[in-house]
Amino acid sequence: MKFARAAMAAGLLAACASQTASAATGNVLFNGTITATCTITINSNGTMTVSSNLQSLSSHNAGGSAGSAQVDTTGGVSLSVDPVTTTTVPASDTTATTWTPTFATSGAQTIAETGTATALTVPGTSTVAVNLAGTKSGTNRFSAGNYQATVTLRCE
């Protein structure tokens, strides 16, 4: 009888051992949100030179150069230049100057030179050329001395 019980217990144990446990699965969801964003890195400042008639001080004149910046964006933003508000001119320059900032991009998105806010719809990196022109009207001319103006490049 002991032998029969032991054999039966061994058989039951063997039958249970060959059974596999039930498998279970579960799904883990991941969510993420990226808001439209951009960063601006200034690469270099620009240089303005005067025209031969002394009525234009511009990065477009011979010897002048555009400022350069890098814009990294997710897309869905707008790039623009603010009107010039900060200037330094020699004391001898007492006539009005009209300052006109412009920009153009190449890279992830190409934008021809403009002074108007422009949508950046493509994600990626673009190089921005920022230009500035100061002009005098009528008989007014630029005076000798140092000039400086600040252009704010805006991405929002």
C-alpha positions in Angstrom: 0.0 0.0 0.0 2.8 2.4 0.8 4.4 1.5 -2.5 1.1 2.2 -4.3 0.7 5.6 -2.6 4.3 6.5 -3.4 3.8 5.4 -7.1 0.6 7.4 -7.3 2.2 10.5 -5.7 5.2 10.2 -8.1 2.8 9.9 -11.1 0.8 12.9 -10.0 4.0 14.9 -9.4 5.3 13.9 -12.8 2.0 14.9 -14.5 2.0 18.3 -12.8 5.7 18.8 -13.7 5.0 18.5 -17.4 2.3 21.2 -17.2 3.6 24.7 -18.2 2.6 27.8 -16.3 0.0 30.1 -18.0 1.7 32.9 -20.0 0.7 36.5 -19.5 1.4 39.6 -21.5 0.8 43.4 -21.0 1.4 46.4 -23.1 3.3 49.4 -21.8 2.5 52.6 -23.6 4.9 55.5 -24.0 3.7 59.0 -24.8 5.7 62.1 -25.6 5.0 65.7 -26.6 7.3 68.0 -28.4 6.3 71.6 -28.6 7.3 73.8 -31.5 10.7 75.2 -30.6 13.9 76.7 -31.9 17.3 77.7 -30.6 19.5 80.5 -32.1 23.3 80.4 -31.9 25.1 83.5 -33.1 28.1 82.4 -35.2 29.5 85.9 -36.2 28.7 89.6 -36.2 28.3 91.5 -39.4 30.3 94.4 -40.8 28.8 97.5 -42.5 30.7 99.6 -45.0 29.8 103.0 -46.5 28.9 103.5 -50.1 30.8 105.9 -52.4 28.0 108.5 -52.1 28.1 108.3 -48.3 24.3 107.7 -48.2 24.4 103.9 -47.5 26.0 102.1 -44.6 25.4 98.4 -45.2 26.6 94.9 -44.9 25.7 94.6 -48.6 28.2 97.3 -49.7 31.6 96.2 -51.0 33.7 95.0 -48.1 30.7 94.5 -45.8 29.6 91.1 -44.5 26.4 89.6 -43.1 26.1 88.4 -39.6 25.6 84.6 -39.2 23.5 82.5 -36.9 22.4 78.9 -36.7 18.8 78.1 -36.1 17.8 74.6 -34.9 14.0 74.0 -34.9 11.3 71.4 -34.8 9.4 73.4 -37.4 6.1 75.1 -36.7 7.8 78.4 -35.8 8.4 81.8 -37.3 11.7 83.5 -38.0 12.0 87.3 -38.1 14.2 90.3 -37.4 13.0 93.1 -35.1 13.3 96.8 -36.1 16.6 98.3 -35.0 16.2 100.1 -31.7 19.8 100.3 -30.4 22.4 102.3 -32.4 25.6 104.1 -31.6 26.6 106.9 -34.0 29.2 109.6 -33.9 28.2 112.9 -32.4 28.7 114.6 -35.7 26.0 112.5 -37.4 22.9 114.5 -36.5 20.6 113.5 -39.5 18.1 110.7 -39.5 19.1 107.2 -40.6 16.6 104.6 -41.8 17.8 101.1 -40.6 16.5 98.1 -42.5 17.4 94.6 -41.2 16.9 91.5 -43.4 17.7 87.8 -43.3 18.0 84.8 -45.5 18.4 81.1 -44.7 19.9 78.0 -46.2 20.0 74.4 -44.9 16.9 72.7 -43.6 14.8 75.5 -45.1 15.8 78.0 -47.8 14.3 81.5 -47.5 15.3 84.3 -49.9 16.3 87.6 -48.3 13.4 89.2 -46.6 12.6 91.5 -43.7 9.2 89.9 -43.1 8.5 87.1 -40.6 8.6 83.8 -42.3 7.4 80.4 -41.2 10.0 77.6 -40.6 7.9 74.6 -41.4 10.7 72.0 -41.7 12.6 70.6 -38.7 16.3 70.8 -38.8 19.3 73.2 -38.8 19.4 76.3 -41.0 22.2 78.9 -41.4 20.8 82.5 -41.2 22.6 85.4 -42.9 21.5 88.7 -41.2 22.1 91.9 -43.1 21.6 95.5 -42.1 21.4 98.7 -44.2 21.3 102.2 -42.9 20.3 104.9 -45.5 20.3 108.6 -45.5 17.9 110.6 -47.7 18.1 113.9 -49.6 21.4 115.6 -49.2 22.2 113.9 -45.9 25.4 111.9 -45.6 27.1 109.6 -43.0 29.8 111.3 -40.9 33.2 110.0 -40.1 33.3 107.8 -37.0 32.2 104.5 -35.5 28.7 103.2 -36.1 27.0 100.2 -34.3 23.5 98.8 -34.5 22.0 95.8 -33.0 19.6 93.5 -34.9 17.5 91.0 -32.9 16.9 87.8 -34.7 13.7 86.2 -33.4 12.3 82.7 -33.6 8.9 82.0 -32.0 
